[in-house]
Amino acid sequence: MEQLLTRYARRLEAEGCVQPGRVALACRNECVGTVGPDDLVQLATELINRLPVTAVILAEPLFPFPALLLRRALPGLAALVPNDSESLASLHDIPLVALSDKASLPAAISAALTRRKGCIIDGIGMASQGSLTLEQAYIAWSSLYHASFIKYHEDLLSYGMLLPEESTALAHILQENTHAGPPVASHFCTGPLETAPEIIAELAAVGRATVKRGLVDSFFGNISYAGNNALYISQTSARLDELEQQIVPVPFDNGSTLGITASSELPTHRAIITETGCRAVLHGHPRFPVVMSFFSSPTEHEGIDQVCEFPVVGGEGGQGGMAQTVPRAFTLTKARAVIVRGHGVFSIGHDDFIDPFAALVEVEQRSREEYCRRLVDKLSLSAQRQP
C-alpha cells in the first residue's frame, strides 16, 4: 500500500498542485496505511478513523489561492459556490473550515467531508476523501484545486485585492505571464491517420502532451479522431496521459454499445466532426480561458461572445447544449478553437492534431495575457481612486 500511496503523492507534486513534501495520504484496506509528514499524517489518520471512507488526502496547495479565498470570504460563510460548470457539477460547493482551536479541527473537517468530497482548511490547505477508492480522493483533490484556481482568479479580476497578503499572489500571477511556454513543436504525426493502432498511438501521444503542457486538470478533457470507419474517443474518466488502453472505437451509426464507456462528451465530438468535416477534436480545460469566459464580449452572432477573438458559447453536455452550440460556433466563425463558458475549450484539425494542439496552447496563452492586462488596468484604476 505504501508504494501506491507514494505514487499518488508524487503525481500531485508532479502536477504542480501541492507543496513538495506537504502532502499526506491515508488509505484503509485491512489496516490504515499512510505516507507524508508527521503532522499531516496524524490529522489524516484521525480523519479516516472518523469517516466511513476508504481514503483521505490532506495537503498544502502549491499556491495559496484556496487560503486566500477562505480569508476573502464573508465572516461566517460556510461554503463557496464555484461558477465553472465542471466544478459545480462535481463538487457542488466547497466547504470552508475556519481554524478555531486544534482540538475541534478534526471534527470540523470530518463534518465537511461527510457533506462534500473536499474542503478548504484555514492554516493547513485542503482535504479530500474517497468513499470507495484512493483514486476518488485524488480526483476530488485535483478538482478542488482546479475549482479554487478558477474561483480566485475570477474574484480577483471582479473585485480586486481585498487582503494585504494578496500582493505576493499578484506578483506570482504577473510573473508567470512573462514566462510563456516553449514553442509548440510539430512532433505529432501528419494525417490522415488510417489504421486503428496508428490512431490509438497518436491519441495517446497527444494526450500526454496536453497533460504535460498543463492544459487539463485531473480527468478533465477528452480527445477523438474519426478514421477507420469509427470515431475513436477517450473513455469516460480516462487520464489523458494514460490513454493507450482507454480509447473506444464508436461506430458512427450507433450500432454498438461501445459508446456507453466513451467520454460523456461523445455527442459534442460527433456533432463537431459531422458539421465541420474535421477528423481531430481535442478538448481541454486550460484555466485562463475558463476564467476569461466569464468576462467575454458580444459578437455579431447571436449566442456567441468572444475572448481574444476566440468564440465563447454556453451549453451543457449531452445531446443538446454543447453538441449544438459548439459546432455552430465553429461553422459561423471559422475559428480553430471554441471556448465553452465556465467549462473548457474545443479545438479541431482537418486530418491530424498539429493544429488542434497549437490552438489549445494559443487560446491559453492569449487568455492569460488578456487576464493580466485587465487585472493591471483594474488595480491601477483602483489605486487612482484611493484618497
C-alpha positions in Angstrom: 0.0 0.0 0.0 2.8 2.4 0.8 4.1 2.2 -2.8 0.6 3.1 -4.1 0.2 6.0 -1.7 3.6 7.3 -2.7 2.8 7.1 -6.3 -0.3 9.3 -5.8 1.7 11.8 -3.7 4.3 12.1 -6.4 1.6 12.5 -9.0 0.1 15.5 -7.1 3.6 17.0 -6.8 4.4 16.5 -10.5 1.2 18.2 -11.5 2.2 21.3 -9.6 -0.8 21.1 -7.2 0.9 20.7 -3.8 3.9 22.0 -2.0 6.7 19.3 -2.2 6.7 17.3 0.9 3.5 18.7 2.2 1.0 16.1 1.2 -0.3 13.2 3.3 -2.4 10.3 2.2 -4.3 7.7 4.4 -6.0 4.7 2.9 -7.9 1.9 4.6 -7.5 -1.7 3.5 -7.1 -4.4 6.1 -5.5 -1.7 8.2 -4.8 2.0 7.6 -1.7 2.9 5.6 -0.2 6.4 5.4 2.5 8.4 3.8 3.6 12.0 4.3 4.9 14.4 7.0 4.1 13.5 10.6 1.8 16.5 11.4 -0.4 15.9 8.3 -0.3 12.1 8.7 -1.6 12.4 12.2 -4.5 14.5 11.2 -5.2 12.4 8.1 -5.2 9.3 10.2 -7.7 10.8 12.7 -9.9 11.8 9.8 -10.1 8.4 8.2 -10.8 6.8 11.5 -13.7 9.2 12.0 -15.2 8.9 8.5 -16.8 5.9 6.6 -14.4 6.4 3.7 -11.6 4.4 2.1 -9.1 7.3 1.6 -8.2 10.8 2.7 -5.8 13.3 1.2 -4.6 16.3 3.2 -2.2 18.7 1.5 -0.9 22.3 1.3 -1.5 23.7 -2.2 1.5 24.9 -4.2 -0.1 28.3 -4.5 -2.2 29.9 -1.7 -5.4 30.6 -3.8 -7.6 28.3 -1.6 -6.4 30.0 1.6 -6.9 33.5 0.1 -10.5 32.5 -1.0 -11.2 31.5 2.6 -9.9 34.7 4.0 -11.7 36.9 1.4 -15.0 35.2 2.3 -17.6 36.9 4.3 -17.5 36.2 8.0 -19.5 33.0 8.8 -19.7 31.8 5.2 -19.9 28.0 5.3 -19.0 27.3 1.7 -18.0 28.8 -1.6 -20.0 28.0 -4.8 -17.9 27.8 -7.9 -19.1 29.3 -11.1 -17.4 27.0 -13.6 -19.7 24.2 -14.7 -17.2 21.3 -14.2 -16.5 22.2 -10.6 -20.2 22.9 -9.9 -21.2 19.5 -11.2 -18.5 17.5 -9.4 -18.2 19.5 -6.1 -21.5 21.4 -5.8 -19.8 23.7 -3.3 -16.6 24.0 -1.3 -16.9 23.9 2.5 -14.7 26.3 4.4 -13.2 25.2 7.7 -12.0 28.0 9.9 -9.1 27.4 12.3 -10.6 27.9 15.8 -8.7 25.5 18.0 -6.7 22.4 17.2 -8.9 20.2 19.4 -12.1 20.8 17.4 -10.4 20.8 14.0 -10.7 17.1 13.2 -14.5 17.2 14.0 -15.0 20.3 11.8 -13.1 18.8 8.9 -14.9 15.4 9.3 -18.2 17.2 9.2 -17.2 19.0 6.0 -16.0 15.7 4.3 -19.2 14.0 5.3 -21.2 16.5 3.3 -18.8 17.0 0.4 -15.8 15.5 -1.4 -13.4 18.1 -0.2 -12.9 21.3 1.8 -10.5 24.2 2.3 -8.9 24.4 5.8 -7.6 27.6 7.2 -3.9 27.3 8.1 -3.5 23.8 6.6 -4.6 23.6 3.0 -7.2 21.3 1.5 -8.6 17.9 2.3 -10.5 15.4 0.1 -12.0 12.0 0.6 -12.7 8.9 -1.5 -15.6 6.9 -0.3 -14.5 3.7 -2.2 -11.0 4.2 -3.6 -7.9 6.3 -3.3 -8.4 7.3 -6.9 -11.6 9.1 -5.9 -9.8 11.1 -3.3 -7.1 12.0 -5.8 -9.7 13.2 -8.4 -11.6 15.2 -5.7 -8.4 16.9 -4.5 -7.3 17.8 -8.1 -10.8 19.0 -8.9 -10.8 21.1 -5.7 -7.5 22.8 -6.7 -8.8 23.5 -10.2 -12.0 25.0 -8.8 -10.2 27.2 -6.3 -7.8 28.5 -9.0 -10.7 29.4 -11.3 -12.7 31.0 -8.4 -9.9 33.0 -7.0 -8.8 34.5 -10.4 -12.4 35.3 -11.3 -13.0 37.0 -8.0 -9.7 38.9 -8.1 -10.5 40.3 -11.6 -14.0 41.1 -10.4 -13.3 42.8 -7.1 -9.6 43.4 -6.9 -7.3 42.8 -3.9 -9.0 42.7 -0.5 -6.1 41.4 1.6 -2.6 42.8 2.2 -1.1 39.3 1.7 -2.5 39.1 -1.8 0.3 41.2 -3.2 2.5 38.1 -3.2 -0.1 36.1 -5.1 -0.5 39.0 -7.6 3.3 39.2 -8.1 3.3 35.5 -8.9 0.4 35.8 -11.4 2.0 38.6 -13.3 5.5 37.0 -13.2 4.1 33.7 -14.6 2.6 35.7 -17.5 6.1 36.8 -18.6 7.3 33.2 -18.9 5.5 31.9 -22.0 5.7 28.2 -22.6 8.2 26.7 -25.1 7.3 26.9 -28.8 4.8 24.3 -29.9 6.8 21.7 -31.9 5.1 19.8 -34.7 6.1 16.5 -33.1 2.7 14.9 -34.0 2.0 12.7 -37.0 0.8 14.3 -40.2 -2.6 13.0 -41.1 -4.7 11.4 -42.2 -4.4 8.6 -39.8 -5.7 5.3 -41.2 -5.3 2.2 -39.0 -6.6 1.6 -35.5 -3.1 1.1 -34.0 -1.9 4.4 -35.7 -4.9 6.3 -34.4 -4.7 5.0 -30.8 -0.9 5.7 -30.6 -1.4 9.2 -31.8 -4.3 9.9 -29.4 -2.1 8.7 -26.6 0.8 10.9 -27.7 -1.4 14.0 -27.9 -3.0 13.2 -24.6 0.4 13.1 -22.9 1.5 16.3 -24.5 -1.8 18.0 -23.4 -1.2 17.0 -19.7 2.5 17.9 -19.8 1.6 21.4 -21.1 -0.9 21.9 -18.2 -3.9 22.2 -20.5 -6.0 19.7 -18.4 -6.5 19.1 -14.7 -7.3 15.7 -13.1 -9.5 13.8 -15.6 -10.9 17.0 -17.3 -10.6 16.7 -21.0 -11.1 14.2 -23.9 -9.9 13.6 -27.4 -11.2 11.9 -30.5 -10.4 11.1 -34.1 -12.6 10.0 -37.0 -11.0 7.2 -39.0 -11.0 3.6 -39.9 -14.9 3.7 -40.1 -15.3 4.8 -36.5 -14.9 7.7 -34.0 -12.0 6.8 -31.7 -12.6 8.6 -28.4 -11.1 8.5 -24.9 -13.2 6.7 -22.3 -15.1 8.5 -19.6 -12.8 9.4 -16.6 -9.7 8.5 -18.6 -6.4 10.3 -17.8 -5.2 11.9 -21.0 -1.6 10.8 -20.2 -2.6 7.2 -19.9 -4.8 6.6 -23.0 -3.2 3.5 -24.6 -5.8 1.2 -23.1 -8.6 3.7 -22.8 -9.6 4.5 -26.4 -13.1 3.4 -27.6 -13.9 3.0 -31.4 -17.5 4.1 -31.6 -19.3 3.4 -35.0 -21.0 6.4 -36.5 -24.2 4.5 -37.0 -24.6 3.9 -33.2 -24.8 0.2 -34.0 -22.7 -0.7 -30.9 -22.8 -0.5 -27.2 -19.2 0.8 -27.1 -20.4 4.3 -26.8 -21.5 3.5 -23.2 -17.9 3.7 -21.9 -16.9 6.6 -24.1 -16.5 10.2 -22.8 -19.7 11.8 -21.8 -19.0 14.5 -24.4 -19.2 12.0 -27.2 -22.3 13.8 -28.7 -20.3 17.0 -28.9 -17.3 15.4 -30.6 -19.6 13.6 -33.0 -21.6 16.8 -33.9 -18.4 18.8 -34.4 -16.9 16.2 -36.8 -20.2 15.8 -38.7 -20.8 19.6 -39.1 -17.2 20.8 -39.7 -15.8 17.9 -41.7 -12.7 17.8 -39.4 -11.3 14.5 -38.2 -9.5 15.5 -35.0 -11.1 17.1 -31.9 -9.1 18.0 -28.7 -11.0 19.1 -25.6 -9.1 20.5 -22.6 -9.7 22.7 -19.6 -7.0 25.3 -19.6 -7.6 27.6 -16.7 -7.3 31.1 -18.1 -9.8 30.6 -21.0 -12.3 29.3 -18.4 -11.7 32.3 -16.2 -11.9 34.8 -19.1 -15.1 33.2 -20.4 -16.9 35.0 -17.6 -15.6 38.3 -19.0 -16.5 37.8 -22.7 -17.8 40.4 -25.1 -20.7 40.0 -27.6 -20.2 39.3 -31.3 -22.4 39.8 -34.4 -23.6 36.2 -34.0 -26.5 35.7 -31.5 -25.5 33.4 -28.7 -21.7 33.7 -29.4 -19.4 36.0 -27.4 -15.7 36.3 -27.8 -12.4 36.5 -25.8 -9.2 37.3 -27.6 -11.1 36.7 -30.9 -12.0 33.2 -29.9 -15.7 32.4 -29.8 -17.4 31.8 -26.4 -20.6 29.8 -26.2 -22.8 28.3 -23.4 -24.1 24.8 -23.2 -24.1 21.7 -21.1 -23.1 18.1 -22.1 -25.3 15.5 -23.7 -27.3 15.6 -27.0 -28.3 19.2 -26.5 -26.3 22.0 -25.1 -22.6 21.9 -26.3 -23.5 19.4 -29.1 -25.4 22.3 -30.7 -23.6 25.5 -29.6 -20.0 24.4 -30.2 -20.4 23.1 -33.8 -22.5 26.2 -34.7 -19.7 28.4 -33.4 -17.1 26.6 -35.4 -19.2 26.8 -38.6 -20.1 30.5 -38.2 -16.7 31.9 -37.1 -14.3 29.5 -38.8 -12.3 29.6 -35.6 -9.7 26.9 -34.7 -10.9 26.8 -31.1 -14.2 27.5 -29.3 -14.4 28.3 -25.5 -17.4 26.9 -23.6 -18.3 29.4 -20.9 -17.2 28.1 -17.5 -16.2 24.8 -18.9 -13.2 24.4 -21.3 -12.0 24.6 -24.9 -12.6 22.5 -28.0 -10.1 22.7 -30.9 -10.2 21.0 -34.3 -7.9 19.8 -37.1 -8.7 18.6 -40.6 -6.6 15.4 -40.6 -4.3 15.5 -37.5 -3.7 17.0 -34.1 -1.0 19.5 -35.1 -3.4 22.5 -35.4 -5.7 21.5 -32.5 -2.8 21.3 -30.1 -1.3 24.6 -31.3 -4.7 26.2 -31.0 -5.3 25.0 -27.4 -1.9 26.4 -26.4 -2.6 29.7 -28.2 -6.0 30.2 -26.5 -4.5 29.5 -23.1 -1.6 31.9 -23.6 -3.7 34.7 -25.1 -6.3 34.4 -22.4 -3.6 34.5 -19.7 -2.1 37.7 -21.3 -5.6 39.3 -21.5 -6.3 38.4 -17.9 -3.1 40.0 -16.7 -3.7 43.1 -18.8 -7.2 43.6 -17.4 -6.0 42.9 -13.9 -3.3 45.5 -14.1 -5.8 48.0 -15.5 -8.3 47.3 -12.7 -5.7 47.6 -9.9 -4.3 50.8 -11.4 -7.7 52.3 -11.6 -8.4 51.3 -8.0 -5.1 52.8 -6.9 -6.0 56.1 -8.6 -9.4 56.2 -6.7 -7.7 55.8 -3.3 -7.8 59.1 -1.3 
